[in-house]
Amino acid sequence: METCEAVNSRWSMKQEIIDDLENYDEVNEDNIREICDSLVPVYNSILIDFCAHYQGEEFWELWLSDSIGGETPIDMLRGNLFSLYLEIGQEVLSEREEE
């Protein structure tokens, strides 16, 4: 059986967003939303692995809440992860605006 060594956290997700911002001339809410949308895994198995290896206080929110109103558990998980990315993206945007 294969074991996954990856650990996902709020910090690692923030770094992904910051790294992707380098591809944009301007940092705005639309760009943040686009980046966050692109970072949510498309394939179900990768999505489940990502959320299963998330370490942070939002762990159970990823699995148990329904942020966007998905029809299936996978849709709910994907929506919850997108919402978390968007929350972190808004923090990045706020930090950039303060600079």
C-alpha positions in Angstrom: 0.0 0.0 0.0 1.2 3.4 -0.9 1.6 6.0 1.8 1.3 9.7 1.2 3.9 11.9 2.8 2.3 15.2 1.8 1.0 17.4 4.6 -1.3 20.3 3.6 -1.8 23.3 5.8 -3.0 26.8 5.8 0.6 28.0 5.3 1.3 25.7 2.4 -1.9 26.7 0.7 -1.0 30.4 1.2 2.4 29.8 -0.4 0.7 28.2 -3.4 -1.4 31.3 -3.9 1.5 33.6 -3.5 3.6 31.6 -6.0 0.8 31.7 -8.5 0.4 35.5 -8.1 3.8 35.9 -9.7 2.1 35.1 -13.1 -0.2 38.2 -12.8 0.7 41.8 -13.4 -2.1 43.0 -11.1 -3.3 41.5 -7.8 -7.0 41.9 -7.4 -10.0 39.9 -6.2 -10.8 38.4 -9.6 -7.2 37.1 -9.9 -7.3 35.7 -6.4 -10.6 33.9 -7.2 -9.2 32.5 -10.4 -6.1 31.2 -8.6 -8.1 29.6 -5.8 -10.3 27.9 -8.3 -7.4 26.5 -10.2 -5.8 25.1 -7.0 -8.7 22.9 -6.1 -8.0 19.4 -7.4 -10.1 18.3 -10.3 -9.7 14.6 -9.7 -11.7 13.1 -6.8 -8.9 10.9 -5.5 -6.5 13.9 -5.4 -9.1 16.0 -3.7 -9.8 13.4 -1.0 -6.0 12.9 -0.4 -5.5 16.6 -0.2 -8.2 17.0 2.4 -7.3 13.9 4.3 -3.7 15.2 4.7 -4.8 18.7 5.7 -3.5 19.7 9.1 -5.2 22.6 10.7 -8.2 23.8 12.7 -10.3 23.8 9.6 -9.9 20.0 9.1 -13.4 19.1 10.2 -15.0 22.0 8.4 -13.6 20.6 5.2 -15.3 17.3 5.8 -18.5 18.3 7.6 -19.7 21.7 6.4 -21.4 22.6 3.1 -20.1 26.1 2.2 -21.3 26.3 -1.3 -24.2 23.8 -1.4 -22.9 20.8 -3.2 -25.2 18.0 -4.3 -22.9 15.1 -3.4 -20.3 14.6 -0.7 -17.5 15.1 -3.2 -19.1 18.4 -4.4 -19.4 19.6 -0.8 -15.8 18.7 -0.1 -14.6 20.5 -3.3 -16.7 23.5 -2.3 -15.4 23.6 1.2 -11.8 23.4 0.0 -12.5 26.2 -2.5 -13.9 28.3 0.3 -10.8 27.7 2.4 -8.6 28.7 -0.5 -10.7 31.8 -1.1 -10.5 32.8 2.6 -6.7 32.4 2.5 -6.6 34.3 -0.8 -8.5 37.2 0.7 -5.8 37.3 3.5 -3.1 37.5 0.9 -5.0 40.2 -0.9 -5.4 42.2 2.3 -1.7 41.8 3.1 -0.8 43.0 -0.4 -3.0 46.1 -0.1 -1.5 47.0 3.2 2.0 47.1 1.6 
